[in-house]
Structures are given as structure tokens and as C-alpha cells.
Amino acid sequence: MRGVSHLPVGPSRAMSEVTKSVWSTGSVCPELFTRVYDQARELRYRAQSEVWQDVFALSIDGRIVPKHAPLSSLVAVPFFAIFGDRGF
């Protein structure tokens, strides 16, 4: 993921992507979530099996939404805006 080498793989990285997306596009659904969704869907059809991921959830109406601490991602926006990746 774009330049956030100091964050471990997992929920904290997904939260940072939500923060960046809110800052740059105003959306809580970063491009990463859409890519993971498309890759998982493709793998599911190829493997004829369920595919689990720990990045996002689907809302009741099928929208991709943050799974991990969306409030924390929103609170982090000003820190990212001021300090960039170091704001995390």
C-alpha cells in the first residue's frame, strides 16, 4: 500500500487506507477495498469456494464499508492531513 511501510499488515493498514480515502475523496471506501473485493470474487468463482478477507464488510444493501474502527479512521483524518503518513 502506498508508502505506509511502518504499519503492519492487517486492520491498522486498512484503517489508514480509509483515512487517506476520506481525506482525498471524501469516501470511506478506498480503492483498496474495491480491488480486494474484485480479487476475492474472482478467486471465489475460480476455486468454487468461499473466500474470506479481513479488510471490509458489506452493508445490508451490498455497499463496501470499513470493517475496523471506522470512527478511528475519521478521527485520524486531521493527523494525516497535517503530518502525512507519520500522522498514523
C-alpha positions as CSV (number, residue, x, y, z in Angstrom):
1,M,0.0,0.0,0.0
2,R,1.1,3.4,-0.9
3,G,4.1,4.4,1.3
4,V,2.9,3.2,4.6
5,S,5.7,0.8,5.3
6,H,5.7,1.3,9.1
7,L,2.2,-0.1,9.6
8,P,1.8,-3.9,10.0
9,V,-0.4,-5.8,7.5
10,G,-3.9,-6.1,9.0
11,P,-6.6,-3.8,10.4
12,S,-4.3,-0.8,11.1
13,R,-3.3,-0.7,7.4
14,A,-7.0,-0.9,6.3
15,M,-7.8,1.9,8.7
16,S,-5.1,4.0,7.3
17,E,-6.4,3.5,3.8
18,V,-9.9,4.6,4.9
19,T,-8.3,7.7,6.5
20,K,-6.5,8.5,3.2
21,S,-9.6,8.0,1.2
22,V,-11.7,10.2,3.4
23,W,-9.0,12.9,3.1
24,S,-8.5,12.7,-0.7
25,T,-12.0,11.7,-2.0
26,G,-14.5,12.1,0.9
27,S,-15.3,8.4,0.7
28,V,-15.0,5.7,3.4
29,C,-14.5,3.1,0.7
30,P,-10.9,3.3,-0.5
31,E,-9.8,1.9,-3.9
32,L,-8.0,-0.9,-1.9
33,F,-11.4,-2.3,-0.7
34,T,-12.7,-2.5,-4.3
35,R,-9.6,-4.2,-5.5
36,V,-9.7,-6.8,-2.7
37,Y,-13.5,-7.3,-3.3
38,D,-12.9,-7.9,-7.1
39,Q,-10.0,-10.3,-6.4
40,A,-11.9,-12.2,-3.8
41,R,-14.9,-12.5,-6.1
42,E,-12.7,-13.7,-9.0
43,L,-11.0,-16.3,-6.7
44,R,-14.3,-17.5,-5.4
45,Y,-15.6,-18.3,-8.9
46,R,-12.3,-19.9,-9.9
47,A,-11.9,-22.0,-6.8
48,Q,-15.7,-22.7,-6.4
49,S,-15.3,-21.9,-2.7
50,E,-15.9,-19.2,-0.2
51,V,-13.2,-16.6,0.2
52,W,-12.7,-14.8,3.5
53,Q,-11.0,-11.5,3.9
54,D,-10.4,-9.2,6.9
55,V,-10.4,-5.8,5.2
56,F,-14.0,-4.6,4.8
57,A,-17.6,-5.7,5.3
58,L,-20.7,-5.5,3.1
59,S,-23.7,-3.4,4.3
60,I,-27.2,-4.8,4.2
61,D,-27.6,-3.1,0.8
62,G,-24.4,-4.6,-0.6
63,R,-22.1,-1.5,-0.2
64,I,-18.5,-2.0,0.8
65,V,-17.9,-0.4,4.2
66,P,-15.0,-0.3,6.7
67,K,-14.8,-3.3,9.0
68,H,-12.3,-2.0,11.5
69,A,-12.8,1.1,13.7
70,P,-14.3,3.5,11.2
71,L,-14.5,6.2,13.9
72,S,-10.8,5.9,14.5
73,S,-10.2,6.3,10.7
74,L,-12.3,9.5,10.8
75,V,-10.5,10.8,13.9
76,A,-7.2,10.2,12.2
77,V,-8.0,12.4,9.1
78,P,-6.7,15.7,10.6
79,F,-3.5,14.0,11.8
80,F,-2.9,12.6,8.3
81,A,-3.8,15.9,6.7
82,I,-1.1,17.7,8.9
83,F,1.6,15.0,9.2
84,G,1.0,12.7,6.3
85,D,1.9,9.0,6.9
86,R,3.6,10.0,10.1
87,G,0.3,11.1,11.4
88,F,-0.6,7.4,11.9
